[in-house]
């Protein structure tokens, strides 16, 4: 049985170069396309050589392109089956639960350009509008609390009448922060399309790793992994990965801001003659 793509390469992620990390990101976002690609097509789509692609797949622990494709196909099929995962019946559940969170954080740290982009957006101190629904709505509420605590002006859009108000007020320098595990929530997508019809705020989203509508509409997307769980027709998939990514982003930003403030205070102290 082909080993799951995500589980197979967890330990190899730290070995990827920046260019190879981009190939990994492309694979995750486009598994439905990559699963049928020839190595030349994959290389052309990413503007790299086939030898670069081979180094990439071997660093992930695969023997070659065929082995890599089999794993991608198997994993892509499993992501379309939101059933109770077998892992819940295994002793390894706790380890895999933590690995999903750790993997999201690892990829976040690999993508240093994304962290820098997020910092640039936050340094403008934008007015932040949060879009989220269902279980992800709880993450949105938590994000609102954190952001307000560190000085940002935040609103959560919950109802249609709030959307109409926002559409009259939203500006290009504002930010839409979107939380949607599937990345395809019809209400959120509709809201985004209506907002984009009147303005072009920066859209930052947190979704699952595969290609989805909200990710494609976003200026900046962070993705997570989770074992999808459907119980009695209800989505009870863990959102802890979303919270972890959110906290890492904000805590790293707070740390940098505090460092800048400490340096400024020291500089002022020295200018005053150390009094």
N, C-alpha and C positions, 0 to 999 in steps of 0.2 A: 504493500500500500504506500502510495506517494506521501511523503511527509509534508505537513502544512508549510506553505511558503513563509508565513510570518514567524512560526516557531523555529524553522530551520535556520534562519539567518539572524536571530536575535544577538548571538554572541559575536557575529562578524561585523555588525554595524560600525563599531568603533574603528575598524580597520579601513573603512572607505575614505578615499580622498574626497575633496569637495566636489569634483566632477562626477565621481562615482556615486556620491550621495544624491546628486541630481538625477542620475539614471535610476536610482532606487525610488526616488519620489515619483518619477515618471511612471515607473512600473506599478506602484501602488495606486496611482490616480487613474491609470488606464488599463487595468488588468483585463477588462473585457475586450480590449483591442490587442494588447500584447500577447494574449494567449494564442492568437492565430498568426502572429508575425514571424517572418523569417528574420534571421539575424541581420541581414543587410537592411531590411526595412526598419528595424529597431535602431540601427546605427544611423541611418539617414534621418529618421525622425528626431534624433537627438544631436545631429551634427557631429558625430564622432566616428572613429574607425571601427571596423569589426574586431580588430585586435583589442581595442579599449573595452568593447562589450564583453569579450571573452575574459579579460582580466577581471571585470566587474562581477560576472556570474561565478567565477572561480573563487573570488574573495568571499562570496556569500556561501561558499561550501558546495557548489554544484560542480559536477564533472565537466559539463559543457552546456551548450545551448538547449539541446533536447531535454536533458535532465531539468534544466531551469524551467522550460516551457511546461513540462508535465506538472511541476509543482505549482506554477502560476494557474494553470487550468483547474487543477484540483481545488485550490484555495478560492478561485473566483466563483466556482460552482457552489462552494460551501457558504459564501457570503450571501447568496440568494436564498438560503434556507434558514430563516429565523426561528429555529427550533431549540428546545432545551438541549444545550450541549452535553455531550457525553462526559466532558470533564467534570461536571458537577457530581458525577458518581465515582470519581477517582480521588485518591489521596493527594494527588498533585494539584488539586483545584486551587489551594491557597497560593502555591508557587506561581501558577499560571495567571492567577488574578493579579498578583503583584507584577509579573513580567509584562502584562499588557500596559500597566501604568509606566513602568520603567522604560519600556520600548518607546512610548510616546515622548517621554522626557529626553531619551537618548537622541531621537531624531530631531527634537526641538533644538538641542544643543549643537548638533551637527550643522543645522541650518543657521549659521551665524548671521547671514545676510537678512534672514527673516527677523531675528531678534533686533538687529540694527534698524530695520524698517519700522518695526513696532515702536521702538524708542523714539524714532523721528516723528511718528504720528502722535505719540503721547506727549512729546515735548512741546507740541503746539497747544496743549491743554484744550482739546476739542470738546464741544458739547457732545455727550455720548448718549445715543439712543439704543436701547437693548431690545432685540427681538428673540423670543424663545417661546416654546410651547411644550406641554406635557411634562415628562420628567426633566427635560432640558430646561424647562421654565424655572425649576428650582435652582439650577445653576445660574440662570439669568438673575434671579433675586439675590443670590450670594455675590455675584459679580457686582451688582448695583451697590450692595453694602460695602464691599471692599473699595470700590472706586470712589464712593462718596467719602469714605474714611480718609483717603489720601488727597482729597481736595478737588475731585472732578464733579462737574455738573452732569447729572445722569437722570434719564427718564426711561421707564420700561413701557413699551407699547403693548397693551393687553387687549384693547377693544378697537372696533372700527372707527368710532368717533375720535379716539386719540390719534389714529392714523391721519384722518382728515385734518386735524389740527397741526400735526407734525408736518404734513405736506406743504402747509402755508408758511411754516417757520424754518424748515431745514435748509441748511446752507452747505456750500461746497466744502468748507473747512470743518464741518461736523463729521462725526463718526457713527456708523451703524455697527454695533457689536452683536453678532448673530450666533446663537447656540442651537444646533440641530444635529442630533446624532446621525440620522439618515441623510441629512443634507438635501432632502427632497420634500420637506413639509409644505403642502400646497398653500396653506395660509401664509406662511412666512415668505414663500416664493412670490405670491400675489402681492404682499406688502412691499417687497423689494422692487418688483417691477413697477408698481405705482409710484413709489418714491423716486426711482430712477427716471421716471417720465418727466419729473419736474425739477430734479436736481441731481448732482453727482457727488454725494458725500463719500468718504472713504469707507469701504465695507471690509470689516475684519470678521472672520468666522472661525468657528471650531466645529468640525464635523468628523465623521468616520473617514477612513483612509481611501475608500474607493472613489471613483469619479462620480460627482453628483452636481445637481443644478446650483445649489448655493455656493459650493466651492468655485464653480465656473463664473458666478456673478461677483465673486469677491476680489478685492485688491490684494488681500493677504489672508491666507488660509492656514490654520494649524489643524492637524488631524490626529486622531486617536485610534486605539485598537480596543476591542472588547469582545467577549464571547456573547453573541446575541442570544437573548432569552425571551421567548414568547410564552406566557403562562395564561391559559384560558382566554386567549385572544388579546391579551394585554402585553404591551412592551414593558418589560422590567429589566432591560439591559442596563448594566452599571454605567453611571455617568462620572465615576471617580476619575477617569482619565481626563475628562473635561476640566474638572476642578484642579487636578494636578497641573495641567498646562496653564490654566488661568493663574494659579498661584505662582508658578515659576516665572511667568511673564511679568506679573506685578511685583513680586519680591525682588527680582533682578533689577527692575526699573527703580524701585525704592532704594535699593542698595547703591545704585549708581548716583541717584539724586542726593542721597545722604553723603556720599563720598565727595561730590561736587560742593555741597554745602560746607562740609568740614574743611575742604581746601580753601574755600572762600573766606571762612571765618579765620583760619590760620593766617591767610594773606593780609586780612584787615588788621589782625593782631600785630603782625610784624611791621606793617606800615605805621601803626601807632606807637612803635618803639617798644613793643612787648610789654606795655603797661597793663 
